[in-house]
Amino acid sequence: MKSIYDFQIKSKEEFEIVQDKSKKYPEVFWSEVAGAFKWNSVWDKVLESDWTIPRTKWFINGKLNITENCLDVHAKSTPDKLAILWEPNDPNADSQRITYEELLSKVCKFSNGLKSLGVKKGDRICLYMPMVPELTVAVLACARIGAIHSVVFAGFSSKALSARINDSKCRVLITADGAFRGNKIIDLKSICDDALLSCPSIEKTVVFERTLKKIKWNPKTDIRWDDLIQNMSEDCLPTIMDSEDMLFILYTSGSTGKPKGMVHTCGGYMVYTAYSFLNVFQYSPGDIYWCTADIGWITGHSYMIYGPLLAGATTLHFEGIPSYPNWDRFWNICEKYKVNQFYTAPTAIRSLAKHPKELISKYDLNSLKVLGSVGEPINEEAWHWYDENIGKNKLPIADTWWQTETGGILISSLAGVTDQKPTFATQALPGIVPELVDKKGEVLKDKSAEGILTITAPWPSIARTIYGNHERYKEVYFSAFPGKYFPGDGALRDTKGNYRITGRVDDVVIVSGHNLGTAPIENSINEHPGVAESAVVGFPHEIKGNALMAYVILYDFNLKTESLKDEIRTLISNSIGPIAKPDKILFVSGLPKTRSGKIMRRILRKLANNEFNDLGDVSTLLNPEVVEEIKGQF
Ligand code: PRX
């Protein structure tokens, strides 16, 4: 049997051969890669795909449990190898080093704990946790017993949490008493208590004790993590799953109000995350790999847990934030653990670049071999700062383009193997077929072109549906350009076929790497009794990439005060989370609209960016005078 490392591409020539093969014979290619994993029974058909329905199925009738491949195989062959290195928020507190054998035992114990609560295959379990090893344990325990995990980022508000719990009718909530973030303590349990006032499907709440602060306790439903696992066995047979059974749901914002529960399935997700992890980051056994994301996002799922563990890698998880206790924390951690692969977001890079270089030069960063970037377009300045100061002009930078929906990285250089180009994600991974189209869907055939990005061939880790709403899945991803997957991003291609992602082409704004639909923010602003209508747009921001600006029409214009702005921000924070608060709020008497009543967001975006002279023809608007009025307010 081949190992997944046998599929690690090591040269440009090999990349071309593999890319060619994957395009010509995708089913042969992916079935060979899939053969590197342990299956309980092998698939009888590799692929069934029809994007007019849309439907994508991989490794049909294959049976497996992903945790056997993440844990058991390594616990057997290399039991003492480190699976997780955990660095706490407080640099003086104890770190943790968890071997594959230990991680397997912890996962089995918690799996048995979940079973003792009556959790069974197909049940949805919500996780709202700090970045502690128990979060990874809980994720894998769900997967082990066939329960579907739905991790909600622990920065979301109680309303956002309850909306996600209710959408997928989760039976159990796993949380903690609180979270340490820098010098703050976030009271997670009370946020959960609030959320659960409107979540009838939750039967039990498991509480991991992290901060040991006093919390409200509901003896009928709350169970301490330690009590749950106390007498549990360290063995738990994995539940055999179908390749197309759901592995997890992860919510992402959309351009319309409700979050979308993206559904990922077991077989294809396993094959693609491991394959892309090994190839993009060029991980070698023994390396220490660090991704600074939060497990509450897809990057955490695919490249902090599943991808690395499937490859038997050592994955470093950090509980804290880059600024605590000082802005040198990342470099301190890189030195402390001799990190080899470092994967972070442009927004973090831009914040780090604001601080004195001595904070970097204090540390020995010679262990670093590969740098990565994810979450938003990386601007030229940030790319060069990263290259010069962290990469010392000699390390490859993998700018990885992908999404919650794609499950894994689709466009990126393979670090040090294929060519890189500043601000370009570069080439598609083997098996991925990008195509640029114009607004009408005409394929842009010139080598060098700029347009809308689509993907034309199925890949194993594409999200299969939106939980409970296949129609919306079809509408959002497969109706703009029938037969093609539409990710919602614009891109340009150079003459060598390198792709640069230019940003969203829909009403999603990426703020500090977080995807925020403008519609849900507008909905929460409109909840204010004084607000008649609002429109939220993004505008460029030095650190965050984009910031938000809200244009708000009040019923009574005379009520426009700073305290009303605070009330609006609080409303947004309560209904989504602090990340969605706009930087600027402008009270206006009208919004520029077309004659059919549609808000002209293009104009609002330009105004927010002070591009007053580049507004185009506004004379056809229903109310051109409001444009002048808004200009006057800046
Ligand atoms: O607009 C693209 C941007 O982030 C979006 C996906 O966001 P999310 O589902 O939250 O996943 C983020 C982590 C994978 C994309 O549609 N994006 C992500 N990576 C890049 C990027 N934009 C440009 N360059 C990237 N490397």
Residues whose N, C-alpha, C, O or C-beta is under 5 A from the ligand:
A	BS01	PRX	T252 T299 S373 V374 G375 E376 P377 I378 D399 T400 W401 W402 Q403 T404 E405 P487 D489 I501 R504 G513 N515
